[in-house]
Amino acid sequence: MTPSGHCRLILTRHAKSSWDDAAQPDHERPLNDRGRRSARALGDWLASRGYEPEEVLCSTAQRTRETWERVALAPLEVRPALRFEPGLYHATPEQMLAILRTATAPTVMMLGHNPGIAAFAAALPARAPMDPDFRRFPTAATLVVDFQAETWAQIQPGQGSVLDFVRIDGRG
């Protein structure tokens, strides 16, 4: 839970998707085995740190929906409101910000795609994490960033404080 006057964003790129069927439309690609393991491990990581979303804004693509389904298998204490957002599918950072500004809960998880999510993640904090993977924002990467704002409508790029950044690999 965030303190009063704060908004917390959990920004996640979908886990690794399958390329087994070359004829499958991009929007319909599911996670591969590694992606399913990564998404489940990400849920456990979030729960272990108390980063529990109260609202989830998720792209309508199969791989983002499946990432959330696996994350939600973790022992989370909160069952968030879930909103599938067609506009998050290959969104620009500006589109992501516009959608985020419609959120109503203090702690929001947003699931999306590169290249937009990497650029959005880079624009949010006042100081970026030192992690060498941050600028790439690989699959299953997650940034947790706080904003001193009463509502999401008030947040501005460059004003966030990074709490955490992780990349869950899912190999093994």
ABEGO torsion letter per residue (X at the ends): XBBBGBBBBBBBBBBBBBAABAABBAAABBBBAAAAAAAAAAAAAAAAAGBBBABBBBBABAAAAAAAAAAAABBBABBBBBBBBAAABGBBAAAAAAAAAABABABBBBBBBOAAAAAAAAAABABBBABAAAAAGBBGBBBBBBBBBABAAABBBGABBBABBBBBAGBX
